Amino acid sequence: MQTRRIVVQSLLGAAALAGVPARADESVPQPTIIKGKPTILDYGGGLKVPCAREAFFTLWEGGTFWLTFGLGISQSTYVATSQATKQATGVMRFLLLTLAFAPERLVKADGNGWRKKDPAARDFVLGELDLPVVPSQSMSDAILGGGNIEISPLWNWSASGMSGAMPSGAPNEPAAPAGPTNNLRSVDRHAFSTCFVWKKDLSLDDVRKRAMVLRL
């Protein structure tokens, strides 16, 4: 249940990022949120992204754009957001290359997406491909109310901790609120990102022209 909640919140947050305008005269489409099990992000034209784990490993195809999502998890917000950006752009790059050069390795997913036919097989077409990505910014789950919580090992424990062990006669110091007694570590941050590319800037024909297949 906790994992599903994180996935739903991450996709909803990532979807919000997709509303960043590309240029003054055009904007990235924003989805309509359809609540259910799972929650659906409806971008119109048959593109419906389910808020499920598989959404992060799928190339979503709209009528005029390509879209992927990225999720990162780390105790460091910086690392988590970097992971999310790397995943979103990596999935976009490798699935576009695979769709252009080896479409038989992919299967059409419900909601108008493309993903690997065999999840266990390492059959991406790997390579470099410049992506004309619409500028976006990864965000951490602090925006969803999680806050930026860090538990310091130097916490001044309450009467059940350090202050209770002070020697007799020592001046009494105000005790800080009691901290957790187990699992003293920073709380994991969950970050999410989108990778959005207009088809007019990068069609499958463009991918074939820009990339070259090397037979080994």
Backbone as CSV, one residue per row, in Angstrom:
resi,resn,N_x,N_y,N_z,CA_x,CA_y,CA_z,C_x,C_y,C_z
1,MET,0.825,-1.200,0.000,0.000,0.000,0.000,0.862,1.254,0.000
2,GLN,1.926,1.259,0.813,2.811,2.409,0.871,3.485,2.642,-0.472
3,THR,3.923,1.541,-1.133,4.579,1.661,-2.434,3.615,2.220,-3.469
4,ARG,2.371,1.743,-3.463,1.377,2.238,-4.417,1.111,3.726,-4.201
5,ARG,1.046,4.150,-2.939,0.803,5.572,-2.650,1.936,6.421,-3.179
6,ILE,3.175,5.947,-3.011,4.333,6.692,-3.497,4.299,6.811,-5.013
7,VAL,3.947,5.700,-5.691,3.875,5.710,-7.151,2.811,6.690,-7.628
8,VAL,1.628,6.650,-7.008,0.549,7.555,-7.401,0.956,9.001,-7.189
9,GLN,1.501,9.320,-6.008,1.900,10.691,-5.722,3.017,11.147,-6.646
10,SER,3.962,10.254,-6.938,5.080,10.614,-7.794,4.607,10.925,-9.208
11,LEU,3.705,10.099,-9.736,3.202,10.351,-11.080,2.357,11.619,-11.136
12,LEU,1.575,11.865,-10.088,0.791,13.095,-10.064,1.699,14.310,-10.006
13,GLY,2.768,14.208,-9.209,3.724,15.309,-9.147,4.462,15.483,-10.447
14,ALA,4.873,14.373,-11.059,5.570,14.439,-12.340,4.658,14.999,-13.420
15,ALA,3.390,14.652,-13.366,2.442,15.181,-14.347,2.322,16.692,-14.232
16,ALA,2.406,17.203,-13.004,2.351,18.654,-12.813,3.531,19.336,-13.487
17,LEU,4.677,18.646,-13.493,5.858,19.213,-14.133,5.685,19.313,-15.640
18,ALA,4.851,18.461,-16.208,4.671,18.443,-17.652,3.939,19.678,-18.160
19,GLY,3.458,20.533,-17.258,2.760,21.737,-17.666,3.671,22.924,-17.916
20,VAL,4.991,22.716,-17.895,5.916,23.817,-18.149,5.851,24.200,-19.615
21,PRO,5.609,25.474,-19.956,5.508,25.865,-21.352,6.836,25.712,-22.078
22,ALA,6.776,25.228,-23.319,7.986,25.055,-24.112,8.448,26.390,-24.679
23,ARG,7.512,27.131,-25.284,7.809,28.460,-25.805,6.605,29.338,-25.551
24,ALA,6.727,30.600,-25.880,5.657,31.532,-25.557,4.348,31.174,-26.267
25,ASP,4.435,30.535,-27.466,3.237,30.300,-28.263,2.707,28.876,-28.153
26,GLU,3.290,28.039,-27.272,2.785,26.683,-27.140,3.088,26.164,-25.743
27,SER,2.293,25.232,-25.295,2.488,24.693,-23.959,2.320,23.190,-23.973
28,VAL,2.939,22.567,-23.028,2.842,21.119,-22.875,1.453,20.781,-22.350
29,PRO,0.797,19.790,-22.931,-0.552,19.441,-22.453,-0.535,18.920,-21.026
30,GLN,-1.539,19.300,-20.266,-1.684,18.818,-18.901,-2.791,17.790,-18.845
31,PRO,-2.611,16.734,-18.060,-3.609,15.668,-18.032,-4.795,15.985,-17.126
32,THR,-5.882,15.316,-17.408,-7.020,15.286,-16.503,-6.844,14.087,-15.592
33,ILE,-7.012,14.279,-14.291,-6.822,13.194,-13.325,-8.138,12.469,-13.114
34,ILE,-8.152,11.177,-13.440,-9.342,10.352,-13.260,-9.086,9.416,-12.085
35,LYS,-9.761,9.650,-10.975,-9.537,8.851,-9.780,-10.100,7.447,-9.946
36,GLY,-9.391,6.511,-9.388,-9.809,5.120,-9.465,-8.691,4.225,-8.987
37,LYS,-8.796,2.931,-9.280,-7.764,1.964,-8.922,-7.332,1.241,-10.191
38,PRO,-6.270,1.725,-10.870,-5.419,2.835,-10.446,-5.951,4.189,-10.918
39,THR,-5.395,5.255,-10.356,-5.664,6.600,-10.846,-5.093,6.724,-12.259
40,ILE,-5.811,7.445,-13.138,-5.409,7.584,-14.533,-5.087,9.046,-14.837
41,LEU,-3.997,9.275,-15.562,-3.674,10.596,-16.100,-4.086,10.591,-17.568
42,ASP,-5.158,11.310,-17.893,-5.715,11.313,-19.246,-5.222,12.548,-19.999
43,TYR,-4.352,12.303,-21.001,-3.797,13.402,-21.794,-4.610,13.667,-23.058
44,GLY,-5.695,12.929,-23.265,-6.507,13.091,-24.458,-5.934,12.305,-25.630
45,GLY,-6.756,12.108,-26.654,-6.308,11.403,-27.845,-5.987,9.945,-27.596
46,GLY,-6.535,9.373,-26.534,-6.284,7.975,-26.233,-5.092,7.718,-25.334
47,LEU,-4.346,8.771,-24.979,-3.181,8.597,-24.101,-3.633,8.659,-22.640
48,LYS,-3.618,7.504,-21.990,-4.039,7.405,-20.601,-2.972,6.665,-19.810
49,VAL,-2.329,7.371,-18.894,-1.229,6.810,-18.116,-1.751,6.331,-16.766
50,PRO,-1.692,5.027,-16.492,-2.098,4.539,-15.178,-1.016,4.836,-14.143
51,CYS,-1.416,5.243,-12.968,-0.453,5.514,-11.898,-0.029,4.190,-11.283
52,ALA,0.843,3.498,-12.004,1.344,2.200,-11.582,2.836,2.153,-11.872
53,ARG,3.513,1.188,-11.261,4.966,1.082,-11.386,5.410,1.008,-12.844
54,GLU,4.634,0.306,-13.686,5.004,0.122,-15.084,5.076,1.433,-15.861
55,ALA,4.410,2.465,-15.361,4.399,3.746,-16.073,5.791,4.343,-16.182
56,PHE,6.683,3.995,-15.236,8.029,4.554,-15.232,8.957,3.825,-16.201
57,PHE,8.487,2.740,-16.811,9.308,1.970,-17.749,8.646,1.922,-19.119
58,THR,7.879,2.971,-19.432,7.090,3.009,-20.659,7.323,4.317,-21.400
59,LEU,7.392,4.228,-22.727,7.417,5.409,-23.583,5.981,5.719,-23.969
60,TRP,5.460,6.853,-23.502,4.078,7.226,-23.766,4.012,8.101,-25.003
61,GLU,3.100,7.718,-25.919,3.012,8.411,-27.207,1.700,9.162,-27.337
62,GLY,1.812,10.491,-27.393,0.657,11.311,-27.693,0.610,11.607,-29.179
63,GLY,-0.413,12.319,-29.613,-0.511,12.637,-31.027,0.616,13.522,-31.514
64,THR,1.121,14.388,-30.627,2.151,15.349,-31.039,3.395,15.315,-30.161
65,PHE,3.485,14.336,-29.240,4.605,14.365,-28.301,4.942,12.965,-27.798
66,TRP,6.152,12.857,-27.222,6.611,11.673,-26.491,6.750,12.063,-25.023
67,LEU,6.498,11.115,-24.117,6.552,11.429,-22.694,7.044,10.218,-21.904
68,THR,7.968,10.451,-20.983,8.403,9.418,-20.039,8.470,10.021,-18.642
69,PHE,8.455,9.141,-17.628,8.512,9.561,-16.236,9.727,8.945,-15.554
70,GLY,10.252,9.638,-14.555,11.383,9.117,-13.793,11.151,9.240,-12.304
71,LEU,11.638,8.246,-11.547,11.515,8.242,-10.095,12.881,7.970,-9.475
72,GLY,13.237,8.733,-8.447,14.488,8.523,-7.732,14.246,8.448,-6.242
73,ILE,14.987,7.576,-5.551,14.837,7.410,-4.103,16.211,7.441,-3.457
74,SER,16.411,8.349,-2.515,17.688,8.463,-1.816,17.475,9.273,-0.545
75,GLN,18.390,9.135,0.405,18.343,9.979,1.593,18.752,11.408,1.255
76,SER,19.393,11.596,0.104,19.781,12.924,-0.366,18.787,13.396,-1.421
77,THR,18.206,14.579,-1.208,17.271,15.126,-2.186,17.965,15.343,-3.518
78,TYR,19.213,15.815,-3.485,19.958,16.065,-4.722,20.144,14.775,-5.510
79,VAL,20.533,13.706,-4.829,20.744,12.419,-5.500,19.425,11.882,-6.049
80,ALA,18.353,11.991,-5.267,17.047,11.485,-5.707,16.573,12.206,-6.966
81,THR,16.698,13.536,-7.005,16.265,14.279,-8.185,17.143,13.975,-9.390
82,SER,18.436,13.762,-9.165,19.331,13.392,-10.269,18.949,12.027,-10.835
83,GLN,18.626,11.088,-9.947,18.200,9.759,-10.384,16.925,9.841,-11.214
84,ALA,15.981,10.669,-10.774,14.705,10.787,-11.479,14.903,11.339,-12.888
85,THR,15.740,12.362,-13.014,16.016,12.948,-14.331,16.712,11.948,-15.233
86,LYS,17.690,11.230,-14.671,18.438,10.245,-15.454,17.534,9.127,-15.947
87,GLN,16.617,8.658,-15.098,15.718,7.591,-15.519,14.782,8.069,-16.620
88,ALA,14.180,9.244,-16.452,13.220,9.740,-17.442,13.870,9.909,-18.810
89,THR,15.062,10.503,-18.862,15.734,10.719,-20.148,16.269,9.408,-20.715
90,GLY,16.745,8.515,-19.836,17.252,7.227,-20.301,16.166,6.373,-20.925
91,VAL,15.003,6.297,-20.263,13.885,5.533,-20.805,13.443,6.131,-22.145
92,MET,13.401,7.453,-22.239,13.032,8.110,-23.494,14.009,7.746,-24.603
93,ARG,15.295,7.860,-24.332,16.327,7.620,-25.346,16.314,6.167,-25.830
94,PHE,16.361,5.229,-24.890,16.497,3.825,-25.271,15.226,3.272,-25.917
95,LEU,14.057,3.716,-25.463,12.823,3.218,-26.060,12.572,3.841,-27.429
96,LEU,12.973,5.104,-27.634,12.856,5.698,-28.968,13.784,4.992,-29.954
97,LEU,15.020,4.709,-29.533,15.953,3.984,-30.396,15.427,2.588,-30.715
98,THR,14.869,1.925,-29.711,14.349,0.573,-29.920,13.127,0.598,-30.822
99,LEU,12.239,1.566,-30.615,11.042,1.672,-31.436,11.400,1.976,-32.888
100,ALA,12.469,2.759,-33.093,12.868,3.134,-34.451,13.593,2.008,-35.179
101,PHE,14.428,1.252,-34.466,15.285,0.270,-35.122,14.913,-1.187,-34.852
102,ALA,14.206,-1.472,-33.776,13.828,-2.859,-33.455,12.465,-2.894,-32.784
103,PRO,11.421,-2.452,-33.499,10.082,-2.383,-32.877,9.548,-3.743,-32.450
104,GLU,10.082,-4.831,-33.031,9.614,-6.166,-32.656,9.968,-6.519,-31.219
105,ARG,10.876,-5.755,-30.611,11.262,-6.011,-29.221,10.313,-5.351,-28.226
106,LEU,9.371,-4.565,-28.733,8.458,-3.822,-27.875,7.034,-4.318,-28.055
107,VAL,6.189,-3.972,-27.099,4.776,-4.293,-27.164,3.990,-3.024,-26.845
108,LYS,2.841,-2.869,-27.493,1.992,-1.705,-27.251,1.246,-1.911,-25.938
109,ALA,1.416,-0.977,-25.015,0.783,-1.076,-23.707,-0.571,-0.373,-23.719
110,ASP,-1.435,-0.770,-22.810,-2.720,-0.085,-22.666,-2.480,1.380,-22.349
111,GLY,-3.271,2.248,-22.973,-3.118,3.673,-22.727,-2.220,4.353,-23.724
112,ASN,-1.773,3.612,-24.776,-0.934,4.164,-25.842,0.508,4.388,-25.410
113,GLY,1.093,3.348,-24.855,2.501,3.387,-24.478,3.265,2.247,-25.118
114,TRP,4.581,2.325,-25.063,5.459,1.284,-25.585,6.395,0.830,-24.473
115,ARG,6.504,-0.502,-24.308,7.434,-1.035,-23.334,8.008,-2.354,-23.847
116,LYS,9.047,-2.837,-23.183,9.698,-4.066,-23.621,8.728,-5.247,-23.619
117,LYS,8.842,-6.087,-24.656,7.988,-7.271,-24.752,8.313,-8.244,-23.623
118,ASP,9.600,-8.433,-23.359,10.045,-9.327,-22.291,10.748,-8.494,-21.231
119,PRO,10.094,-8.230,-20.097,10.700,-7.372,-19.063,12.042,-7.883,-18.567
120,ALA,12.280,-9.205,-18.648,13.524,-9.768,-18.125,14.668,-9.675,-19.121
121,ALA,14.363,-9.431,-20.390,15.404,-9.417,-21.420,16.067,-8.054,-21.510
122,ARG,17.377,-8.057,-21.711,18.119,-6.805,-21.905,18.235,-6.540,-23.404
123,ASP,17.122,-6.111,-23.986,17.096,-5.979,-25.439,16.800,-4.554,-25.909
124,PHE,17.148,-3.561,-25.114,17.081,-2.191,-25.595,18.092,-2.002,-26.721
125,VAL,17.794,-1.115,-27.651,18.811,-0.630,-28.575,19.529,0.503,-27.842
126,LEU,20.768,0.259,-27.459,21.509,1.214,-26.641,22.325,2.144,-27.526
127,GLY,22.445,3.386,-27.115,23.252,4.331,-27.875,22.980,5.754,-27.459
128,GLU,23.685,6.666,-28.087,23.524,8.089,-27.811,22.494,8.687,-28.769
129,LEU,21.671,9.570,-28.249,20.675,10.260,-29.057,20.367,11.587,-28.394
130,ASP,20.672,12.654,-29.101,20.365,13.980,-28.559,18.850,14.158,-28.494
131,LEU,18.372,14.541,-27.332,16.938,14.711,-27.136,16.599,16.194,-26.996
132,PRO,15.745,16.730,-27.853,15.299,18.126,-27.717,14.230,18.232,-26.626
133,VAL,14.654,18.023,-25.382,13.728,17.933,-24.260,13.188,19.312,-23.886
134,VAL,11.896,19.382,-23.660,11.300,20.602,-23.120,11.822,20.790,-21.698
135,PRO,12.384,21.967,-21.389,12.960,22.158,-20.049,11.951,21.856,-18.946
136,SER,12.402,21.089,-17.963,11.581,20.736,-16.824,12.484,20.638,-15.611
137,GLN,11.918,20.482,-14.441,12.691,20.433,-13.208,12.207,19.276,-12.340
138,SER,13.154,18.456,-11.920,12.792,17.382,-11.003,12.376,17.976,-9.660
139,MET,11.458,17.310,-8.993,10.985,17.772,-7.685,11.004,16.627,-6.700
140,SER,11.215,16.963,-5.433,11.173,15.945,-4.386,9.780,15.905,-3.783
141,ASP,9.525,14.875,-2.969,8.195,14.738,-2.383,7.938,15.742,-1.267
142,ALA,8.865,16.657,-1.017,8.588,17.733,-0.073,7.406,18.567,-0.548
143,ILE,7.247,18.671,-1.886,6.143,19.456,-2.437,4.803,18.791,-2.151
144,LEU,4.833,17.483,-1.848,3.604,16.760,-1.561,3.312,16.707,-0.067
145,GLY,4.096,17.452,0.716,3.838,17.505,2.149,4.733,16.613,2.970
146,GLY,5.712,15.961,2.330,6.596,15.073,3.067,7.616,15.826,3.898
147,GLY,7.903,17.058,3.492,8.898,17.843,4.211,10.307,17.359,3.939
148,ASN,11.285,18.132,4.355,12.678,17.733,4.217,13.194,17.328,5.588
149,ILE,12.916,16.093,5.978,13.213,15.627,7.325,14.588,14.996,7.372
150,GLU,15.412,15.440,8.291,16.699,14.813,8.519,16.880,14.627,10.017
151,ILE,17.233,13.426,10.437,17.417,13.122,11.853,18.898,13.174,12.162
152,SER,19.296,14.066,13.035,20.711,14.235,13.339,21.157,13.308,14.453
153,PRO,22.328,12.693,14.301,22.846,11.845,15.387,23.264,12.664,16.607
154,LEU,23.309,13.994,16.472,23.701,14.875,17.572,22.491,15.449,18.296
155,TRP,21.320,14.823,18.083,20.080,15.271,18.723,20.273,15.321,20.241
156,ASN,19.774,16.403,20.890,19.819,16.521,22.345,18.602,15.809,22.919
157,TRP,18.781,14.537,23.313,17.643,13.720,23.704,16.975,14.253,24.974
158,SER,15.731,13.873,25.153,14.937,14.312,26.307,15.303,13.509,27.546
159,ALA,14.447,13.578,28.585,14.762,12.959,29.873,15.028,11.472,29.765
160,SER,14.485,10.846,28.714,14.744,9.417,28.551,16.096,9.160,27.900
161,GLY,16.802,10.257,27.523,18.069,10.093,26.831,19.196,10.754,27.587
162,MET,19.876,11.722,26.943,21.085,12.300,27.503,20.838,13.028,28.811
163,SER,19.743,13.826,28.875,19.541,14.639,30.070,19.307,13.776,31.300
164,GLY,18.795,12.565,31.120,18.567,11.684,32.247,19.848,11.077,32.785
165,ALA,20.929,11.178,32.021,22.192,10.557,32.433,23.179,11.577,32.967
166,MET,22.733,12.832,33.194,23.651,13.865,33.662,24.030,13.610,35.110
167,PRO,25.263,13.903,35.519,25.709,13.653,36.886,24.975,14.517,37.886
168,SER,24.937,14.047,39.140,24.246,14.772,40.201,24.896,16.126,40.409
169,GLY,24.077,17.178,40.568,24.594,18.517,40.793,24.800,19.310,39.528
170,ALA,24.704,18.684,38.397,24.891,19.408,37.144,23.674,20.285,36.894
171,PRO,23.886,21.459,36.291,22.757,22.360,36.020,21.775,21.691,35.053
172,ASN,20.501,21.941,35.350,19.480,21.362,34.479,19.369,22.182,33.200
173,GLU,19.452,21.511,32.046,19.290,22.176,30.751,17.937,21.797,30.167
174,PRO,17.325,22.725,29.428,16.038,22.385,28.805,16.221,21.197,27.876
175,ALA,15.321,20.270,27.990,15.402,19.070,27.153,14.711,19.334,25.829
176,ALA,15.328,18.860,24.751,14.706,18.965,23.434,13.598,17.928,23.334
177,PRO,12.659,18.141,22.426,11.611,17.128,22.238,12.239,15.773,21.947
178,ALA,11.589,14.740,22.436,12.151,13.399,22.285,12.238,13.005,20.821
179,GLY,13.366,12.432,20.435,13.547,11.943,19.084,13.297,10.461,19.024
180,PRO,13.293,9.897,17.837,13.059,8.461,17.712,14.195,7.676,18.336
181,THR,13.892,6.518,18.866,14.900,5.717,19.553,15.479,4.635,18.670
182,ASN,14.850,4.346,17.524,15.331,3.301,16.634,15.519,3.853,15.225
183,ASN,16.343,3.168,14.433,16.514,3.491,13.023,16.903,4.949,12.822
184,LEU,18.005,5.364,13.469,18.424,6.757,13.414,19.144,7.034,12.098
185,ARG,18.399,7.491,11.104,18.971,7.807,9.801,18.087,8.838,9.124
186,SER,18.599,9.424,8.060,17.803,10.381,7.318,16.644,9.671,6.629
187,VAL,15.540,10.348,6.514,14.365,9.780,5.865,14.576,9.798,4.354
188,ASP,14.168,8.732,3.670,14.312,8.675,2.218,13.498,9.777,1.558
189,ARG,14.078,10.403,0.547,13.371,11.371,-0.274,12.962,10.677,-1.562
190,HIS,11.775,10.958,-2.050,11.303,10.439,-3.324,11.199,11.619,-4.293
191,ALA,11.891,11.532,-5.412,11.862,12.608,-6.402,11.251,12.088,-7.692
192,PHE,10.675,12.994,-8.454,10.038,12.604,-9.696,10.346,13.619,-10.782
193,SER,10.324,13.150,-12.025,10.683,14.001,-13.150,9.937,13.532,-14.390
194,THR,9.853,14.406,-15.385,9.302,14.031,-16.681,10.320,14.346,-17.763
195,CYS,10.220,13.616,-18.874,10.982,13.938,-20.079,9.945,14.093,-21.188
196,PHE,9.852,15.297,-21.751,8.818,15.619,-22.741,9.488,16.103,-24.014
197,VAL,9.121,15.485,-25.143,9.707,15.849,-26.448,8.583,15.981,-27.467
198,TRP,8.573,17.094,-28.196,7.609,17.269,-29.279,7.998,16.407,-30.463
199,LYS,7.027,15.759,-31.091,7.309,14.936,-32.267,7.833,15.764,-33.430
200,LYS,7.432,17.001,-33.540,7.927,17.851,-34.623,9.410,18.141,-34.467
201,ASP,9.914,17.994,-33.223,11.339,18.175,-32.970,12.115,16.869,-33.051
202,LEU,11.416,15.735,-32.887,12.081,14.435,-32.946,11.049,13.352,-33.271
203,SER,10.913,13.065,-34.570,10.054,11.964,-35.003,10.879,10.689,-35.083
204,LEU,10.225,9.571,-35.340,10.977,8.325,-35.503,11.892,8.399,-36.722
205,ASP,11.462,9.091,-37.775,12.335,9.288,-38.944,13.569,10.095,-38.554
206,ASP,13.386,11.090,-37.686,14.530,11.877,-37.202,15.495,10.994,-36.416
207,VAL,14.933,10.077,-35.596,15.783,9.175,-34.818,16.631,8.329,-35.760
208,ARG,16.027,7.810,-36.815,16.770,6.970,-37.771,17.841,7.763,-38.503
209,LYS,17.582,9.046,-38.735,18.573,9.878,-39.423,19.732,10.261,-38.507
210,ARG,19.440,10.460,-37.227,20.465,10.924,-36.283,21.309,9.797,-35.721
211,ALA,20.749,8.582,-35.689,21.451,7.454,-35.071,21.933,6.490,-36.154
212,MET,22.967,5.767,-35.816,23.540,4.776,-36.725,23.694,3.459,-35.980
213,VAL,23.205,2.383,-36.568,23.288,1.076,-35.955,24.623,0.424,-36.292
214,LEU,25.337,-0.029,-35.276,26.608,-0.728,-35.459,26.387,-2.212,-35.239
215,ARG,26.678,-3.013,-36.238,26.539,-4.454,-36.130,27.845,-5.037,-35.616
216,LEU,27.838,-5.676,-34.449,29.059,-6.256,-33.870,29.091,-7.758,-34.125
